[in-house]
Amino acid sequence: MQRLLYLIQKEFRQIAREKTYIGIIFVVPILQLVVIGFAVTTDVKNVPTVLVNEDRSSFSRRIEDVLQNSEQFNYLGRLPDMGSARIWIKEGRAQLALIIPPHFERDLKSNQFPQILAIIDGVDGNSAGVIAGYIALLAQKLQIAWLPQMNISPEQLINIHLVEPETRMLYNPDLESVYNIVPGILALLIMIITAFLTGMSIVREKEIGTLEQLMVTPIRNWELLGGKIIPLTLIVMLLFNVGMVAARLIFGLWMAGSLLELEFLALLFALSGLSLGIFISTIAHTQQQAMFLAWFFMVFSLLLSGFFIPIENMPPAIQAITYLNPVRYFMVIVREIYLKGTPLKFLWQQAGAMTLFGLSMFILASLRFQKRLG
């Protein structure tokens, strides 16, 4: 344990003396073109949608038929009341809930200004705005289709009012993108710093020859590895907290959920970045190569994380690849805790997948690192 403490002290001193790493990043344009071309789209499709039908008339069932046969909506079924719909949205199981009030058909036929309530998850402001447009267009088209069935004379058509949906945006009522972007940046901060610093720090030891000197000492491999990753873990968690404070001071954004749970999950997520950095260090021979490899992985992690483009909008093949991206899981976690205050018991799937990936990657990277040392 004393040797490990000495190594941690050495690492902190070395990091304090180290200047900014400078390197040239080469990008593989063809691979990026393929991924970006498929992943980046502004279309919103397959919106998870639930319906609360309190009228149960033929007109209200027509709305349900349209939802079932539309590519814009992924109809998940009916719910008994508005409270259930809000719970589904809060837990992330639905992004849109339509509430059809009682006597909807009667009011529609008697020109009583019927309204459909649309509850939209406003965490992603851009998607929420597009969904609201879909709902307004759907309501107008249905009303136009209903007019011939209402036995209304041409003179009466002047007084007919189309259905006007009443929309309420939850968690981000002003649809400001900063509420969606800033938590995502915090997630990327952990991955980028851990992957870059870990990979380049170990490779630098190789370049200057100190790694070989440490290998001939009584220091064990796990002590050498721990001496590298523990200081970097402390640094990245410090920067993560600084980032949260900056988000509060600059953007006025603070989490609605538990700080303790977010810190714990961020620590688990850092394991993935550290593992990636260790793996990169076993491949790269220079710091420039380490920077290139780290940046190469970061580009794909960013594009396939749901940071800019919802994963649901990507083709099925690309969606399958995203399951191998730990940033995908923590991106959901940090946004849910920040904006909705979602407790950990509703995020166990993302937390479990992220932890499993991090542990698997850490074991693989550690074994390869020890093999290189041997």
C-alpha positions in Angstrom: 0.0 0.0 0.0 2.9 2.4 0.7 4.3 1.8 -2.8 0.9 2.6 -4.2 0.7 5.9 -2.3 4.2 6.8 -3.6 3.1 6.1 -7.1 0.0 8.2 -6.7 2.1 11.1 -5.4 4.5 10.7 -8.3 1.6 10.8 -10.7 0.2 14.0 -9.2 3.6 15.7 -9.4 4.1 14.6 -12.9 0.6 15.8 -14.0 1.3 19.2 -12.3 4.5 19.6 -14.3 3.1 18.4 -17.6 2.4 21.0 -20.2 -0.5 20.8 -22.7 -0.2 17.9 -25.1 0.1 18.9 -28.7 -0.6 16.6 -31.5 -2.1 16.4 -35.0 -5.4 14.5 -35.2 -6.0 12.6 -38.4 -9.6 11.6 -39.1 -10.7 8.7 -41.2 -13.1 10.6 -43.5 -14.8 7.6 -45.1 -15.9 6.0 -41.9 -17.1 9.3 -40.4 -19.0 10.0 -43.6 -20.8 6.7 -43.4 -21.8 7.1 -39.7 -22.7 10.8 -39.9 -24.7 10.3 -43.1 -26.9 7.7 -41.4 -27.0 9.0 -37.9 -27.4 12.8 -38.4 -31.0 13.6 -39.2 -33.5 16.2 -38.1 -36.5 14.0 -38.6 -38.4 12.8 -35.6 -39.9 9.3 -36.0 -41.2 6.5 -33.8 -42.1 8.8 -31.0 -43.2 6.6 -28.0 -46.9 7.6 -27.6 -49.7 6.7 -25.2 -53.3 7.6 -25.3 -55.9 8.4 -22.6 -59.3 8.1 -24.3 -62.0 9.4 -21.9 -64.6 9.7 -24.7 -64.4 6.2 -26.3 -66.4 7.4 -29.3 -66.0 6.6 -33.0 -64.2 9.9 -33.6 -61.8 9.4 -30.7 -61.0 5.8 -31.9 -60.2 7.3 -35.3 -57.3 9.2 -33.6 -56.1 5.9 -32.1 -56.1 4.3 -35.6 -54.1 7.1 -37.0 -51.5 6.8 -34.2 -51.2 3.1 -34.9 -50.6 3.5 -38.6 -48.3 6.5 -38.6 -44.5 6.3 -38.9 -44.1 9.4 -36.7 -45.6 7.7 -33.7 -44.8 4.5 -32.0 -48.2 3.8 -30.4 -47.8 1.9 -27.1 -51.4 1.6 -26.1 -54.1 3.2 -23.9 -53.7 4.3 -20.3 -56.5 4.7 -17.8 -56.0 8.4 -16.8 -53.7 11.4 -17.1 -51.8 10.5 -13.9 -50.7 7.3 -15.5 -49.6 9.1 -18.6 -47.5 11.5 -16.6 -45.8 8.6 -14.8 -45.0 7.0 -18.1 -43.4 10.2 -19.4 -41.5 10.7 -16.1 -40.1 7.2 -16.2 -39.0 7.7 -19.8 -41.3 5.0 -21.2 -43.3 7.5 -23.4 -42.4 10.8 -24.9 -45.9 11.9 -25.9 -49.3 11.4 -24.2 -52.6 12.4 -25.9 -55.6 13.0 -23.6 -59.0 13.0 -25.2 -61.6 14.5 -22.9 -65.1 13.2 -22.2 -67.8 14.2 -24.7 -65.2 14.9 -27.3 -67.4 13.7 -30.2 -70.5 15.5 -28.9 -68.7 18.8 -28.5 -67.1 18.4 -32.0 -70.5 17.9 -33.6 -72.0 20.8 -31.8 -69.1 23.1 -32.5 -68.1 23.5 -28.8 -64.4 24.0 -29.3 -63.2 20.6 -28.2 -59.5 20.3 -27.2 -57.0 17.5 -27.1 -54.3 17.7 -24.5 -50.8 16.7 -25.6 -48.3 16.2 -22.9 -44.7 16.1 -24.3 -41.4 15.3 -22.7 -39.6 18.6 -23.3 -36.1 17.5 -22.3 -35.0 17.6 -25.9 -36.5 20.9 -27.0 -35.9 20.4 -30.7 -37.7 17.0 -30.8 -40.5 18.4 -28.6 -41.2 21.2 -31.0 -41.3 18.9 -34.0 -43.7 16.6 -32.1 -46.0 19.5 -31.3 -46.1 20.3 -35.0 -47.0 16.7 -35.8 -49.9 16.9 -33.3 -51.3 20.1 -34.7 -51.1 18.8 -38.2 -52.8 15.5 -37.2 -55.6 17.4 -35.5 -56.3 19.6 -38.5 -56.3 16.7 -40.9 -58.7 14.6 -38.8 -61.1 17.6 -38.5 -61.1 18.1 -42.2 -61.8 14.3 -42.7 -64.6 14.5 -40.2 -66.5 17.4 -41.7 -68.3 15.4 -44.5 -69.6 13.1 -41.8 -71.2 15.9 -39.7 -74.0 16.9 -42.1 -73.0 20.6 -42.1 -74.1 23.0 -44.8 -71.6 25.1 -46.7 -72.9 28.2 -44.9 -72.2 26.6 -41.5 -68.6 25.7 -42.5 -67.6 29.3 -41.9 -68.3 28.9 -38.2 -66.5 25.6 -37.8 -63.4 25.7 -35.7 -60.7 23.1 -36.1 -59.6 21.1 -33.1 -56.9 23.1 -31.2 -54.5 21.0 -29.2 -53.4 22.4 -25.8 -49.8 21.6 -25.3 -47.8 21.5 -22.1 -44.1 21.0 -22.1 -42.7 19.2 -19.1 -39.2 19.6 -17.5 -38.2 22.2 -20.1 -41.2 24.5 -20.6 -39.3 27.2 -22.6 -37.7 24.5 -24.9 -34.2 26.0 -24.3 -31.6 23.7 -25.8 -29.1 24.6 -23.1 -31.1 22.4 -20.7 -30.5 19.4 -23.0 -26.9 20.3 -24.1 -25.2 21.2 -20.8 -25.9 17.8 -19.1 -24.7 16.1 -22.2 -21.5 18.1 -22.1 -20.9 16.9 -18.6 -21.2 13.3 -19.7 -18.7 13.9 -22.5 -16.3 15.7 -20.2 -15.8 12.5 -18.2 -15.2 10.2 -21.2 -12.9 12.6 -23.0 -10.7 13.5 -20.0 -10.3 9.9 -18.8 -9.6 8.4 -22.2 -7.1 11.2 -23.2 -5.2 11.5 -20.0 -5.0 7.8 -19.2 -3.8 6.8 -22.6 -1.3 9.7 -23.1 0.0 9.4 -19.5 1.0 5.8 -19.8 2.4 6.3 -23.4 4.5 9.2 -22.1 6.0 6.8 -19.5 7.0 4.6 -22.4 8.5 7.4 -24.4 10.8 8.8 -21.7 11.7 5.3 -20.4 10.4 5.6 -16.9 7.9 2.7 -17.4 10.8 0.3 -18.0 12.5 1.6 -14.9 9.4 1.0 -12.8 9.1 -2.6 -14.2 12.5 -3.6 -12.7 11.4 -2.4 -9.3 9.5 -4.5 -6.8 6.3 -2.7 -7.8 3.5 -5.0 -8.8 1.5 -4.6 -12.0 -1.7 -3.7 -10.1 0.1 -1.1 -8.1 1.5 0.5 -11.2 -2.0 0.5 -12.8 -3.6 1.8 -9.6 -1.0 4.5 -9.3 -2.0 5.7 -12.8 -5.8 5.5 -12.6 -6.5 6.7 -9.1 -5.1 10.2 -9.5 -6.8 10.5 -12.9 -10.1 9.4 -11.4 -9.9 12.0 -8.6 -9.0 14.7 -11.2 -11.9 13.8 -13.5 -14.4 13.8 -10.6 -13.1 17.1 -9.4 -13.6 18.5 -13.0 -17.0 17.0 -13.1 -18.0 18.9 -10.0 -16.5 22.1 -11.3 -18.5 21.6 -14.4 -21.7 21.3 -12.4 -20.9 24.4 -10.5 -20.2 26.3 -13.7 -23.5 25.1 -15.2 -25.2 26.5 -12.2 -23.4 29.9 -12.2 -23.3 30.4 -16.0 -26.6 28.8 -17.1 -28.6 28.7 -13.9 -28.9 25.0 -14.4 -28.9 22.6 -11.4 -30.1 19.1 -11.1 -33.6 18.2 -10.0 -32.5 14.8 -8.7 -30.0 13.4 -6.2 -26.5 14.7 -6.3 -25.2 11.7 -4.5 -26.7 9.3 -7.0 -25.3 11.3 -9.9 -21.8 11.4 -8.4 -21.9 7.6 -7.8 -23.0 6.9 -11.4 -20.5 9.3 -12.8 -17.7 7.4 -10.9 -18.9 4.2 -12.5 -19.0 5.9 -15.9 -15.4 7.1 -15.4 -14.4 3.4 -15.3 -15.3 3.1 -19.0 -13.1 6.1 -20.0 -10.2 4.8 -17.9 -10.5 1.4 -19.4 -10.5 2.9 -22.9 -7.4 4.9 -22.1 -5.5 1.8 -20.8 -6.5 -0.1 -23.9 -5.2 2.8 -26.1 -1.9 2.8 -24.2 -1.4 -0.8 -25.1 -1.7 0.0 -28.8 -0.1 3.4 -29.2 3.7 3.9 -29.1 3.7 7.7 -29.1 1.6 10.4 -27.5 0.5 11.5 -31.0 -0.8 8.0 -31.8 -2.6 7.9 -28.4 -4.3 11.3 -29.1 -5.3 10.1 -32.6 -6.8 6.8 -31.3 -8.6 8.6 -28.4 -10.1 11.2 -30.7 -11.1 8.4 -33.2 -13.1 6.7 -30.4 -14.5 9.9 -29.1 -16.0 10.9 -32.5 -18.0 7.7 -32.7 -18.9 7.9 -29.0 -20.2 11.4 -29.4 -22.2 10.8 -32.6 -23.7 7.5 -31.3 -24.6 8.7 -27.8 -27.8 10.6 -28.5 -26.1 13.9 -27.7 -27.2 15.7 -30.9 -29.5 13.2 -32.6 -32.0 11.0 -30.8 -31.0 7.3 -31.1 -34.6 6.4 -32.0 -34.1 8.4 -35.3 -31.1 6.3 -36.4 -31.4 3.2 -38.7 -31.7 -0.1 -36.8 -28.2 -1.2 -37.7 -26.7 2.0 -36.2 -29.0 1.7 -33.2 -27.6 -1.8 -32.5 -24.0 -0.4 -32.6 -24.9 2.2 -29.9 -25.4 -0.5 -27.3 -21.6 -0.9 -27.3 -21.2 2.8 -26.4 -21.2 3.5 -22.7 -21.8 7.2 -23.3 -25.2 6.3 -24.6 -26.2 5.0 -21.1 -24.7 7.9 -19.1 -26.2 10.5 -21.4 -29.7 9.2 -20.5 -28.7 9.1 -16.8 -27.3 12.6 -16.5 -30.2 14.2 -18.4 -32.9 12.2 -16.5 -31.4 13.2 -13.1 -30.7 16.8 -14.1 -34.0 17.6 -15.7 -36.5 15.2 -14.4 -35.1 14.3 -11.0 -35.6 10.6 -11.9 -34.5 8.3 -9.0 -32.0 5.5 -9.5 -34.6 2.8 -9.3 -35.9 3.9 -12.7 -32.4 4.1 -14.2 -31.1 0.7 -13.2 -31.1 -0.7 -16.8 -28.8 2.1 -18.0 -26.7 1.9 -14.9 -26.4 -1.8 -15.1 -25.4 -1.8 -18.8 -22.9 1.0 -18.3 -21.3 -0.8 -15.3 -21.2 -4.1 -17.1 -19.5 -2.5 -20.1 -17.0 -0.6 -17.9 -16.0 -3.7 -15.9 -15.6 -5.9 -19.0 -13.6 -3.2 -20.8 -11.5 -2.7 -17.7 -10.7 -6.4 -17.3 -9.8 -6.7 -21.0 -7.6 -3.6 -20.9 -5.9 -4.6 -17.7 -5.0 -8.0 -19.0 -3.6 -6.5 -22.2 -1.7 -3.9 -20.2 -0.1 -6.6 -17.9 0.7 -8.7 -21.0 2.6 -5.8 -22.5 4.5 -5.2 -19.3 5.4 -8.9 -19.2 
